[in-house]
């Protein structure tokens, strides 16, 4: 059991490092990122964010404020990414609808 916890913490820290790297040390201003940029960043998983509070037991107290800031930053990133992906899905669904309508009007899906 102890080894499993160590492995889980190591995995979480590795994922944190990936997020840190992709966001230039959490310095990207999320609110100013274009939707395309948001969609290219690694999405903080549900598991990652759900496990984050456990890390307060692992990380020394003097780094707790930094951990809270990191969790808040990545939660905001996740929310903005969800919005960006939702908008992209709506955009592509609109394209799909237009293509289907064109096919209905012209009676074929073959390019002329």
N, C-alpha and C positions, 0 to 999 in steps of 0.2 A: 504494500500500500504506500509506503514512504517513497519508494522509487517512482511510483505512478504520479504522486504529487510533484516530485522533483521534475519529472518529464513534462508534466502539464505546465508548470511554472516556466520551464525552459522554452517550451513551445510558445507560451504567451509572450515572453520577453522577446523571442525571435520575431513574432508577428508585430510587436510594438516597434522593434527596430526597422522593420519594413515600412511601417507607417511613418516613422520618423524620417527615414531616408526619402520617401516619396514626397513628403511635405516640407522638405528642407528644414528639418528640425522643428516641425510644427510652426513654422514661421509664415507659411502661406496664409493669406487672409481669405478665409473660406467664402465670405460674403461677396468678394470681388471676382471670384473664379467664374469663368464661362462654363456653361453646362457641358460642353465638350471636354473641358479640363477636368471637371468633377467626375465625369464618367470614366476617365482614364486612370484615376487613382484607385488604389486598392480599397475595397469596401470593408470597413470594420464589421466583422461578422457578429451575429447575435451572441454566439458563444463567447467571443472575445470581450464584448461589452458586459455580458452577464458575469463573466469570471473576474472582471476588473476589480470589484470590491474585495475579493479574496486577497488581492495583491497587497492590500493594506496590512495584512498579517505577515507578509513576507518582506516588504520593503521597510527600511528603518524610518521611524517617525519624522526625521528631519526632511524626508523626501515626500511626505504625504501631500503637501500642498501642490507640489509638482505633479504628482499622480492625479490629484483631483482635476487640475487644469488640463492634463492630457486626456482624461476621461471625458471631460466637457467638450474639448476640442474635437475628439473623435466622434462623439455623439452628434455634435453639430454637423460634422462632415457627413456622417451617415444619413442624417435627415436631408441635407442638401442634395446628396447623391440620389436619394429616393425620389426627390422632386424632379431632378434632372432625368432620371430614367423613366419616370412616369410621363413626362413631357415628350421624351423620345418615342415612347410606346404610342402615345396619342398621335404623334406626327407620322409614324410609320403606318399606323392603322388608317390614317387619312389617305395616305398614298395608296394603300391596298384597296380602299374603297373606290378611289378614283380610277385605278386600273381595272377593277371589276366592272365599274360603270362604262368605261371605254369599251371593254370587251362586249358588254351587252349591246351597246350602241352599234358596234361595228361587226358583230357576229363572229369574231374570231380572236384568238389570242396570238396568232402568227404575225410576225412583223412583216410589213409590206416593203 
